Amino acid sequence: MAQLFTPAADTWLRLFVVGALALVIGGVTAVVGFARSDYYTGVNIHPVSQPVPFSHRHHVSGLGIDCRYCHTEVADSARAGLPPTHTCMSCHSQVWTGAPLLAPVRHSLADDKSLRWNRVARLPDYVYFRHDIHINKGVGCVECHGRIDTMALTYKAKALTMQFCIDCHRDPAPRLRPLTRITDMNWHRDAATPSGHEMLKQYGIRTDSLTHCTVCHR
């Protein structure tokens, strides 16, 4: 009976199998790498265009304005809230009153139409998240938003992925702080501060249920 395959067929088959495996592994690695890249997550990418180039560095670090002065709903509702125009004008009716940069703010007040700010930190619709729960359980703004007080223009500092949230929910203790220091970007735990595990008890946080699917997906 004639030989069906040449002597080199076995070698070619091995090369094909190895090549196919390499292609699959390489493809999976590339997809995972892309999904974790700054380009995909939007981390550290140039700031989103806004109607007014608002500087947190100037207002927070420079002037010492507390986050809650503008984001008034952050401790009481799911959303942090965006400042209405009259909040901006409580200062800018007296300072920089004629600055061309602030023309959109003045027009917003005159026309009684809110400024259309573009979101920087955006979560998928299938993710259930509330600011007030985190704020009232001792999670500081900096944990998710990074050093926003140093940003001349706001950008996304943390990749708000599922892994990011799960890492915190598995071990929240190191990230907890006194409620009086929630918006303090420079705060660090010292000897006088209760430990993270003491704060878990203080805030009534049960770590055994924080990683249940229904905590974030409802």
Backbone torsions as a table, in degrees:
resi	resn	phi	psi	omega
1	MET	NA	135.4	-177.2
2	ALA	-70.2	144.7	179.1
3	GLN	-69.8	128.2	-176.3
4	LEU	-76.6	-35.1	-175.4
5	PHE	-119.0	146.7	178.0
6	THR	-73.9	161.8	178.7
7	PRO	-58.7	-25.2	-177.7
8	ALA	-86.0	-5.4	-175.6
9	ALA	-61.4	-40.0	-179.7
10	ASP	-63.0	-40.8	178.6
11	THR	-63.7	-43.6	179.1
12	TRP	-63.8	-37.8	178.7
13	LEU	-63.5	-44.0	178.7
14	ARG	-62.3	-42.9	179.1
15	LEU	-63.7	-38.0	179.0
16	PHE	-64.8	-44.9	-179.3
17	VAL	-63.6	-45.9	179.9
18	VAL	-63.1	-42.2	179.3
19	GLY	-63.7	-41.2	179.4
20	ALA	-64.5	-43.0	178.2
21	LEU	-63.2	-42.7	179.4
22	ALA	-62.7	-38.7	-180.0
23	LEU	-65.8	-43.2	179.8
24	VAL	-64.7	-49.1	-179.2
25	ILE	-62.2	-43.2	178.7
26	GLY	-63.4	-39.9	179.2
27	GLY	-64.8	-44.7	179.1
28	VAL	-62.9	-43.5	179.2
29	THR	-61.3	-41.0	-180.0
30	ALA	-65.7	-41.7	180.0
31	VAL	-64.9	-46.1	179.1
32	VAL	-63.1	-43.1	179.4
33	GLY	-62.1	-41.6	179.4
34	PHE	-65.8	-40.6	-179.1
35	ALA	-64.5	-25.5	-179.5
36	ARG	-99.7	0.2	-177.1
37	SER	-76.1	157.2	176.7
38	ASP	-61.5	-32.9	-179.3
39	TYR	-61.4	-41.9	-178.1
40	TYR	-79.1	-43.9	-177.0
41	THR	-79.7	-18.0	179.9
42	GLY	81.9	9.5	-178.2
43	VAL	-76.0	135.8	176.1
44	ASN	59.6	17.3	176.8
45	ILE	-85.5	157.2	-176.6
46	HIS	-49.6	145.6	-175.7
47	PRO	-57.6	149.1	176.0
48	VAL	-70.4	140.2	179.0
49	SER	-64.4	132.8	-178.9
50	GLN	-124.1	159.1	179.3
51	PRO	-63.4	-28.3	176.1
52	VAL	-136.2	131.7	-179.1
53	PRO	-74.1	74.5	-176.5
54	PHE	-69.8	133.5	-179.4
55	SER	-110.1	111.3	173.5
56	HIS	-66.5	-33.0	179.9
57	ARG	-59.9	-43.0	-179.9
58	HIS	-70.2	-47.0	-173.7
59	HIS	-77.2	-37.3	-176.4
60	VAL	-89.4	-59.9	-178.8
61	SER	-71.5	-41.4	-176.5
62	GLY	-75.3	-49.1	-175.1
63	LEU	-99.1	-12.5	177.5
64	GLY	75.7	24.6	179.2
65	ILE	-75.9	128.6	179.2
66	ASP	-70.9	144.9	-179.0
67	CYS	-52.1	-37.5	-173.1
68	ARG	-75.0	-9.5	176.4
69	TYR	-67.4	-37.9	178.9
70	CYS	-96.7	-42.4	-179.4
71	HIS	-94.7	73.0	-168.7
72	THR	-69.3	-21.7	-174.0
73	GLU	-96.5	0.5	-169.3
74	VAL	-60.8	-31.8	-177.9
75	ALA	-94.9	-2.1	-173.7
76	ASP	-125.6	-6.9	-177.1
77	SER	-148.1	176.0	-178.0
78	ALA	-65.5	-36.2	-177.1
79	ARG	-99.7	150.6	177.1
80	ALA	-72.6	-29.5	-179.4
81	GLY	83.3	147.7	176.1
82	LEU	-108.5	144.6	-175.5
83	PRO	-67.0	133.1	172.5
84	PRO	-68.3	161.1	-175.4
85	THR	-58.3	-35.4	-177.6
86	HIS	-66.0	-23.0	174.9
87	THR	-66.9	-44.8	177.2
88	CYS	-61.5	-42.3	-175.0
89	MET	-76.5	-11.2	175.1
90	SER	-61.5	-26.9	174.1
91	CYS	-101.4	-44.7	-170.4
92	HIS	-81.5	3.9	167.4
93	SER	-80.5	-9.9	-178.9
94	GLN	-120.9	-28.1	179.8
95	VAL	-123.8	142.4	-177.8
96	TRP	54.3	39.5	-172.7
97	THR	-63.9	-29.7	-178.0
98	GLY	-112.4	13.5	-177.0
99	ALA	-63.1	127.2	177.9
100	PRO	-57.0	-32.1	-179.2
101	LEU	-59.4	-31.0	-175.7
102	LEU	-99.3	11.5	178.9
103	ALA	-55.6	-42.1	178.3
104	PRO	-59.6	-32.9	179.3
105	VAL	-69.1	-44.7	180.0
106	ARG	-65.0	-39.9	178.2
107	HIS	-66.1	-36.8	178.8
108	SER	-60.8	-43.3	179.2
109	LEU	-68.4	-43.5	-178.1
110	ALA	-65.5	-37.9	-177.5
111	ASP	-90.1	-5.7	-177.5
112	ASP	56.5	43.3	177.5
113	LYS	-126.7	130.5	-177.7
114	SER	-66.6	147.1	172.0
115	LEU	-67.3	143.3	-179.5
116	ARG	-97.5	87.3	178.8
117	TRP	-77.6	145.5	178.1
118	ASN	-96.3	131.3	-177.0
119	ARG	-67.8	141.2	177.4
120	VAL	-103.6	-49.7	177.7
121	ALA	-97.7	107.4	-176.3
122	ARG	-122.8	132.4	176.3
123	LEU	-106.7	151.2	177.5
124	PRO	-61.1	156.1	-178.7
125	ASP	-62.9	-25.1	-177.4
126	TYR	-84.1	2.8	178.8
127	VAL	-99.9	125.8	177.6
128	TYR	-93.3	117.9	-178.1
129	PHE	-142.5	136.6	176.4
130	ARG	-127.7	130.7	176.4
131	HIS	-67.4	-42.5	-172.3
132	ASP	-61.4	-37.6	179.4
133	ILE	-61.6	-46.0	-177.9
134	HIS	-67.8	-44.1	-179.6
135	ILE	-60.9	-45.5	-176.5
136	ASN	-78.6	-5.5	174.1
137	LYS	-105.5	11.9	172.2
138	GLY	89.4	16.8	177.6
139	VAL	-92.2	115.8	-176.8
140	GLY	-73.3	156.7	-179.8
141	CYS	-56.1	-37.1	-174.7
142	VAL	-64.2	-23.9	-176.9
143	GLU	-62.4	-35.4	-179.3
144	CYS	-106.2	-31.9	-174.6
145	HIS	-99.7	-4.2	-179.4
146	GLY	67.9	-165.5	-178.2
147	ARG	-79.7	68.7	-177.9
148	ILE	-65.6	-20.6	179.4
149	ASP	-70.8	-10.4	178.7
150	THR	-104.5	1.5	-174.9
151	MET	-88.4	118.2	174.1
152	ALA	-65.1	-40.0	172.4
153	LEU	-129.0	138.1	-171.8
154	THR	-71.4	133.2	173.6
155	TYR	-139.6	167.7	-178.3
156	LYS	-80.7	117.9	-174.6
157	ALA	-95.2	-24.1	-177.3
158	LYS	-125.5	143.5	175.6
159	ALA	-80.5	104.5	-174.8
160	LEU	-81.0	60.6	-179.4
161	THR	-87.3	170.7	176.5
162	MET	-60.2	-40.0	179.9
163	GLN	-63.0	-38.1	178.3
164	PHE	-59.8	-46.5	-179.8
165	CYS	-68.4	-42.8	-178.7
166	ILE	-62.8	-40.6	179.1
167	ASP	-57.6	-41.2	179.6
168	CYS	-72.4	-42.0	-178.2
169	HIS	-67.5	-29.2	177.4
170	ARG	-72.4	-33.4	-178.4
171	ASP	-143.9	75.2	-176.0
172	PRO	-77.5	-19.4	-172.1
173	ALA	-50.2	-48.5	-177.4
174	PRO	-64.7	-15.9	-174.8
175	ARG	-99.1	-0.6	-176.8
176	LEU	-88.5	149.4	-177.8
177	ARG	-147.6	166.9	176.0
178	PRO	-62.5	147.1	-178.9
179	LEU	-62.4	-26.2	178.7
180	THR	-73.3	-8.2	-178.6
181	ARG	-118.7	17.4	-176.5
182	ILE	-56.8	-41.2	-175.8
183	THR	-99.6	5.0	-179.0
184	ASP	-82.9	104.6	-176.1
185	MET	-70.1	-21.5	-176.9
186	ASN	-95.6	1.7	-174.0
187	TRP	-67.9	138.1	173.9
188	HIS	-137.3	143.7	-179.8
189	ARG	-65.7	136.6	176.4
190	ASP	-128.0	-174.6	-174.7
191	ALA	-63.9	-26.0	-177.9
192	ALA	-83.8	-10.3	-177.7
193	THR	-90.6	135.8	175.3
194	PRO	-56.6	147.9	179.5
195	SER	-67.0	164.9	178.9
196	GLY	-59.9	-37.8	-179.4
197	HIS	-70.3	-32.9	174.6
198	GLU	-67.4	-35.1	178.7
199	MET	-70.6	-31.5	175.3
200	LEU	-55.9	-44.4	179.1
201	LYS	-70.5	-39.6	-178.9
202	GLN	-60.7	-41.0	-177.8
203	TYR	-91.5	-2.7	179.0
204	GLY	67.8	37.5	-178.4
205	ILE	-89.6	125.1	178.1
206	ARG	-102.6	107.1	-176.1
207	THR	-72.2	-18.1	-177.2
208	ASP	-70.2	-16.2	-177.9
209	SER	-115.0	-0.6	-174.2
210	LEU	-70.4	-21.7	-177.2
211	THR	-102.1	10.0	175.0
212	HIS	-66.4	143.1	-177.6
213	CYS	-55.9	-37.5	-174.4
214	THR	-72.6	-8.3	176.6
215	VAL	-66.3	-39.7	-177.5
216	CYS	-111.7	-15.2	-177.5
217	HIS	-125.8	112.6	-176.7
218	ARG	-129.9	NA	NA
